[in-house]
Amino acid sequence: AWLPGQAHRVRGEGQVTFDLKKVLGRMDRMSKRLKTFSANLEYTKVTVLVDDRATEFGNIFLQHSSSPKILIQFEKPDRKTILFKENSAEIFIPKINQIQEYDLKDHQDLLQKFLMLGFGTRSEDLVKSYDLRLKGDRVLDGDVVIVLELAPKEAEVADRLEKVVLWVSAKSWLPVQQRFHEPNGDYILAKYTSIKVNHRLPGSRFRINANGDVRRLK
């Protein structure tokens, strides 16, 4: 029987074995190399009590730096753009021609702790914020992934987020799937496909394109 923290053989990789320390080391090496990330995004919110699943489809673009930027562009079922940049967030809803603005200065660690979880997050920061468990390997969409379970250490965070499960590619050492579990049983599943790493993303990618008469709501 396999126990968390033990060395674990990844199917199809011969004699190579992985324990938690080795997995985090591989993720750290990728963190140092990561500049940009983009992918198709499938984002599903599951409400367990009423057995409801609401899925949005779009794309995500990420620039990893001392001042990270993320742009999420949903196309279906409704168009919506979300931009995280310089301690602020903007949500553009074309249907009502409105941009909602949020000041995140008091939540400067939001991007690193949650939105960028696994995308360039240093292992020392993961260990500081979460109790980590290595859950073994799986085959997901034909590729081998390492499954990590993270339980928040801070009580204030744990009141809202019970745990996060990451499916980390054994090739790229980046997440291809994340699942965020709420204490009431509801969860959010983010799945990334057609992934591109370290390709050029122009600065214009991290802007919201809206009409001049767009209404802004702070």
C-alpha positions, 0 to 999 in steps of 0.5 A: 500500500502506498502512503503519502510522503513515500517514494512513488513509482510513476507508471511508464517511467522505468525506475524513476520514483517520486516523493513529495520532496522530489515533486516540489523540487521539479516544480521549483525548477519550472517556477524559475523558468516560467515566463508565460502560460496560456491555455484553453480553460474549462471552468466548472462550478459544482453545487452539490446540494442541488446537483448543479453544474455550471461550466464556462469555456474560454482561455487563460493568459498568465505572465509570471513575474514580480508583478504577475498578470492574469487575463481570463477570457470566457466565450461560452455560454456568455462572454466575460473578461477578467483581468488581474493586474497590479493589485487590482481586478477588472471584470468586463461584461459585454452584455451590459457594457460594464467593467467592475473594478476591485481594489486588491491592495489589502489582498496582495497575496491573492494571486500567488496563494490561489489564482496562480497556485502551482503556476510558478508558486515556490515550494517554500510558499506552498509549505508555509501556507498548506499542509501537503499530501502526495496522492500518487500518479494518475493518467489524465487525458492520456498523460501521467500526472502527479496528484497533490492535495493541499489543505490551508493552514490558516483558519481564516482561509480554511473557513472558506476553502477546505482543500485544493487538489492539483493534477501536475503534469509529469512532463511540464511540472505545471497543473493541468487541472485544479479543484477547489473544495469548499467546506460545504461540499461545493467545488470548482474545477479548472481544466487546462488544455492546449497549453503553451509555455514561455511563448511571447505574449504582447503587453496588449494581451493584458488589457480589456478591450471595451468601448469608450462608453463602457460604464465603470463600477468600483 
